[in-house]
Structure formats: C-alpha cells, structure tokens
C-alpha cells in the first residue's frame, strides 16, 4: 500500500477491507467500531439502528471510492 493512503477498517489493505465489507455482520460491527474510534459517537449510534440499510451503501462506496460512507463528517 502506498504511503499516505488511508484505508478503512483499521488501516487494513483495500482488498481485505472489501472482503470484510461484503460480509453483512462484519461490515455492520466494523462500521460501528470505526465510527466510535473516530470519536463520532452519534454516527456509531445511527449505524447500530440503521446498519443493515447502510451496509449496501458502504459496500458500493468501498468498491467505487475505496472508502466506507462517512455518514456524519462532523
């Protein structure tokens, strides 16, 4: 992985992040954990309740933009 490139899911390589994003329960849990680790508690709580809906958007964004969807950028 090139220097300076940021990957989601704890800095794992892109292909590993895509594989984790494909599995619904893994993507849901990791999405919640990464948001809370970023200090975005509200985004983490929203993902708890809407995780299954956000999973599809996360999967598409991971494949297209190589980053999971930032629900709240604040």
C-alpha positions in Angstrom: 0.0 0.0 0.0 1.3 3.4 -0.9 2.4 5.8 1.8 -0.2 8.4 2.8 -3.1 6.3 1.5 -5.7 5.8 4.2 -7.8 2.6 4.3 -10.9 2.0 6.3 -11.4 -0.8 8.8 -8.4 -0.2 11.0 -5.9 0.5 8.2 -6.2 -2.9 6.6 -5.3 -3.2 2.9 -8.0 -2.4 0.4 -8.8 -6.0 -0.7 -9.2 -7.1 3.0 -11.5 -4.2 3.6 -13.6 -5.1 0.6 -13.9 -8.7 1.8 -14.9 -7.5 5.3 -17.4 -5.1 3.7 -19.1 -7.9 1.7 -20.0 -9.9 4.9 -23.0 -8.0 6.4 -22.5 -8.7 10.1 -18.7 -7.9 9.9 -19.4 -4.7 7.9 -22.0 -3.7 10.5 -19.8 -4.3 13.5 -16.7 -2.8 12.0 -18.7 0.3 10.8 -19.9 0.9 14.3 -16.5 0.4 15.9 -14.6 2.6 13.4 -17.1 5.5 13.9 -16.8 5.3 17.7 -13.0 5.1 17.4 -13.0 8.2 15.2 -14.9 10.0 18.0 -18.2 10.1 16.1 -20.5 8.6 18.7 -23.7 9.8 17.0 -22.7 8.2 13.7 -21.9 5.0 15.6 -25.3 5.0 17.2 -27.0 5.7 13.9 -25.2 2.7 12.4 -26.4 0.5 15.3 -30.0 1.2 14.3 -29.6 1.5 10.5 -26.7 -0.8 10.0 -28.5 -3.1 7.6 -29.6 -0.3 5.4 -26.2 1.5 5.4 -24.4 -1.8 4.6 -25.4 -1.7 0.9 -24.2 1.9 0.6 -20.9 1.0 2.4 -20.3 -1.9 0.1 -20.8 0.2 -3.0 -18.7 3.1 -1.7 -15.9 0.7 -0.7 -15.8 -0.8 -4.2 -16.1 2.5 -6.1 -14.3 5.0 -3.8 -12.2 2.7 -1.7 -13.7 4.2 1.5 -16.8 3.5 3.6 -19.5 6.0 3.7 -19.0 8.9 6.1 -22.5 9.4 7.4 -21.6 12.4 9.5 -18.4 14.3 8.7 -18.5 16.5 11.8 
